[in-house]
Amino acid sequence: MIMSFNNEITVISINAGGGVRGRNTKVNPIKTAISLGAIIKKIEINSTVIAMQESLKIWNTSTSAYVETGKELAINLDLSYTSIFAPYLDSDFHTHQTKWEQESFKGYKKVQQGNSIITNINFGNWPWKQPCTGYPGHDKKSYISTQISNASIYSTGNRDTEPRNIVVVPLQITSNITAFFIATHLTKLTGENRNNLEDSRSKEASEIRLGQINQIFKIVKEIQCMDNYPLKSPIILAGDFNAMPGSIEILKIEEIFQRVPLKKSESHAASEEFNNVDHIFLNDPNNILSTNYSIKVDPHKINGITDHLPVVAKFEINEYIVERANQSFHRTATPSASLQG
């Protein structure tokens, strides 16, 4: 991971599912990562954090080892990147013939599906005390994942009952400023029509997503309540929300986040008439980060690899605010005259 700080951060949301990874094509995380890496390398990036949806981790029986899309993407980009994988679906615990008895999974002993974060930015610290060396958890400080969907052990074998989660990581964007990055993928029900909000199935799906958004809000509140840094930390939320701009779900998120708009049109996903369901949001009360717009990757560069067009936003770090944070940090860190004697 990078050891110096840059004044710009690139945020990318990309979906590793769909496209060439169909039901009848055997999944291969390494090939998927190489294809996605080729797309990302065409983007001008420096300090980068990537939210990847539908990342897969499989047990490769021929090599007796796990292979995971996010980890392979990190390797493909360069050695400065590291990856985090947070599964929400596990073939050991969500067994169903319809889900796993597909040609794409045939021959694999175990499969997990979830959200990944890939980044070359150093991890920051959580705003609460962590275990010291020699105690459980002392070396597991980089990320936290939690389920945001309702508890259930029943599976229909399709996306309707798939659990959903978020994965959160603190990123050290300057010497004294930490940003929290949240990656997620909200539910989409089979048969829903996002262009017809009066449809009963669409209403049901919207209510489910609103429930998941409320859970995200709880996590945001926890971070902000525990945030003990001189300036409140920026929070970036990115992923596939299965909801379009102006929808009830996106308007709900915009109650506490600012959505980074697309530069040109709102057309975005590579199916359903290019609906825009992938978004990047920012909650930043001290205006540490600034951005004017996000961009969508040219469809010709995707070449059927995914059924979504990646979203990219570049955030600039406000140097004036950073200097204020540094001054606050030094004032806090300097012992008072009475203590100095």
N, C-alpha and C positions, 0 to 999 in steps of 0.2 A: 504494500500500500504506500501511497505517497507520503513523504516525510515533511514536505513544505506545504505552505498554504497558497492558494490562488484566489484571485478576486472574483472568480466566476465558477459557478457550479452548474453542470448540465444534468437535468433530470429526464429520464426516459421511462415511459411505460410501454411495455410490449407483451403481447399475448403469444405464448408458445404453442397454443392449441389450434385445432382446425387446419385449414389449408392442406398441405401435402400430408399432414398427419391425420389421415382419415381412419375410419373404422376398419378398413380392409388393408391398411398398410402397417406393417409391424413397426412399433415405435422404436426409435433409436436416438436417445438423448445426445449422443456425440454428434451425429449428423445434423440434428436440429440445432445444436449449439453452434456448429460451424456455419450453418446457413444464417442464423440470427446474427452471429458475429460479423459476417460479411455485410449485413445491413448496417449494423451499428458503426462499423469502421468507416462508412461513407459519411458519417455525421462528424462535424468538427467538434471534438470533445477534448476536455482536459481533466479536471476533477469531475467525476461522474458517479451518479447513483442511479441504478436501474431497478424498477419494479417489474418483475416477470410473473405473469399469471399462467396457470396450467403447466407449471414446471413438473416434471416427472422424475422420480427416483426409482430405479428398477434394480432387482437382484439379477445380475448376469450369471447364469448357471455355468457358462463356459469358462468364465474367469473367476468365479466364486467371489465376486466383488460387486459393490453397489456403484451404479452410474447415475449421476443426477444432472439435469439440464443446466441449472444455474452454475454448478461447479465447473462443468465443461465449458460454459460460456466464459467464465472468469479466466480459465486457462487459455482459451482461444484469443481473448482480447490481449492480455499480457500478464506477466507475473506480478504486477502491482495490484491486481484485482483479487478480491476475496469474495466468497459467496455465503449466503445464509439461506437455508431451506426450512420452511415451516409447513409440514403436511397437514391438510385437513381431511384427506381421504386416504384410507389404508386398506389394502386388499385383505389383510388379516382381520380387520375389525368391521369392515363394511362389505361383507361377502354377499354377492348377488350375481346370479348367472348372467343377467342382461348386461351388467356393467363390465364384468371381467372376461366373460366368454366371448371375446372378439378376436379376430385374426391379429389385431394390433398388439394384443397382450399374450398371444399364444406362446408357450414355452418359458415364460417368465415365472419364477417362483413367488415373487413378491413385488407389488407395485404401490407406490405412494404418489399422490398428486397434491400440489399445494402452491403456495406463493414463495417466490425467491427474491432476495435482494442481492444485487451484485454491485460492488463499489470499489473504488481505489482511494476513498477518503478514510482517514484514520477514524477508528471508533472513539467516541467520547465516553463520558461516565454518566451513569444514571444519577439523578438528584436525590439519592438516598444511599445509606451505607451498604457496602458490599462486604461479603466474607473475606477475611484475610487469607493469605497463603497458608495452606495446611488444613483448611476447612472446606467442607462441601460447597461447591459452586464458585470457588474463588477464581477459577479459570473460565467461567461461563458468563461473562459480563456483557457480551456484545449485543445480544438481542433478546426480546421477549415476544412470545406469540400467545394469542388467546382466541378462543372461539367467539364469534359474534352471532352465530345462528342459534336457534332454539335447540335444546337438548333432544336427542332422538336416537333410538337404536334401530328403528325400522328403515329399510331401504327399498325404494321402488326400482332400483337399478338404473335410474336416470338422474338427471341433474336436479329433479324436484326435491329430493331428500338429501342431497349432498351437503354436508356441513360447510360452513364458511368461516374464515378466520382473518385476522390481521397479523402482520409481523412488524414490530417496531424496533428501530435501531437508533441510538444516539450517534451523531456524526460530529467530529471536531472540525468545524469549518474555519476557525481561527484559533489562535493560542488560548483565548479566553471565552470563546463563544461555541456553544453546542447547538446543533439543530437536530430535531427529532424527525425521522423519516418513517412514514407509515405506508405500507403496501397492502393492498386488498383486492378482492374480486367478489363482488356482490352476486346474489342469486339471480338466475334467469329460469323461469318455468317453461317447460315444454308447452307449446301451443299458445303462448302469450303473444300479443301483437302490440308492440310498443307504439305503433302509429294509431292505435284505437284504444284510448284510455277508458272508453265506456264499456269495453269488453270485460266480462266478469273475471276471466282468467288474468287479464292484464291488471285489473284492480287488485286481485289476490297477490300477484307478483310484486306490485308496487308496495303493498302493505308489508310484505316480508322484507323488502329492501329498506323500507323506513325503519323497521325494527332493528335491522343490522346497523343502520346509520346511527340510531340512538345509542347502540352499544359502543360505536366508535367515539361518539361524543363523550361517553363516560370515561373512556381511556384518555381522551384529550384533557378532560377536566382533572383527572388524576395527575397527569404530567404537569399541568399548569399549577396545581395546588402544591406539588412537591418541588417545583422549579425554584432552586435557591441561588441561581446565577444572578450577577449584578443586573443584567437585562433579561427580561423574559425571552425564552428561546423560541426561534421560529419553528413551526411544525409544518411539514410538507406531507400531503396526502396524495397518493397516486395509485392508479389501477384501472381495472375494468369495472365500471359501476352499473353496467347494463341499463343505463338511463340516459336520456338525451338532455341537452341544455333546455331549460325551461320546464322540465318535468318536476313533479312534486318532490321527487327524491333529490334532484340537484338543487332545487330551491331550498330544501331543508339543509343541505350541506352548506349552502351559501349564507346561512344564518350566522355561522362562525368562521367560515373559510371564504377566501376569495378564489374564484375559479380563474385559472389562466386561460384566456380565450384563444382560439385558433387564429392564426394570422389572416387567413383568407376566408375560407368558408367553414361552415359547421359540419360539412359532409366529412365522414371519417371512417367508419368501419367498412370492411371490404365485402360486406354482404348486406342484405336487407336495405338495398338502395343507399348504401354507404351512410348508415346512421352513425352518429357520433356518440359512442358510449364509453370511451376511454378519456379520462380527465386527469389533470394535475391541479391541486388546490394548495393554497398557502394561508396559514394563520400566523401573522407576524405583527404583534402589537407595537413593536419598536422600530418597524421598517428597516430591519437589518438586511433583508433581501429585497431586491426589486426586479421586476420583469414586466415587459409590455405584452408579450404574447407567447403562445406555443406554436409549433409547426407540426405538420403531419408529414411523414416520409412519403416520397413519391411512390404511388402504387406500382410503377414499373420496376422499382428496386426490390419489391417484395417477392415477385415471381411465384406467387402461390404458396410461399412458405408458411404464412399465417393468414387467417381470415380477418385480421385486424391490421390497420395501419398504425405503426408506432407513433406515440405522441412525444415530442421533445420540447422542453422549456429550458432556457438558460437564465439563471439567476445571478445578478451582480451583487457583491457584498458591499454595503455602504461603509466606506472607509472612515467617514466621520463618526458614524455610530460605533464602529469597532474601536476607534480611539477613545471614545467615551467609556466603553466597556473596559478597556485596558486601564484607564485612570481609576474607574470604580474598583476594579480588581486589586490594583496596587494599594489603594486607600484601605480596602478591607484587609489586605494581607499584611500591611505595615503595623507593627505593635504601637500602641498609644504611648505617649510620653511617660505616663505614670507607670506603665508596665516596664518601660525601658529603664526606669529609675533615673 
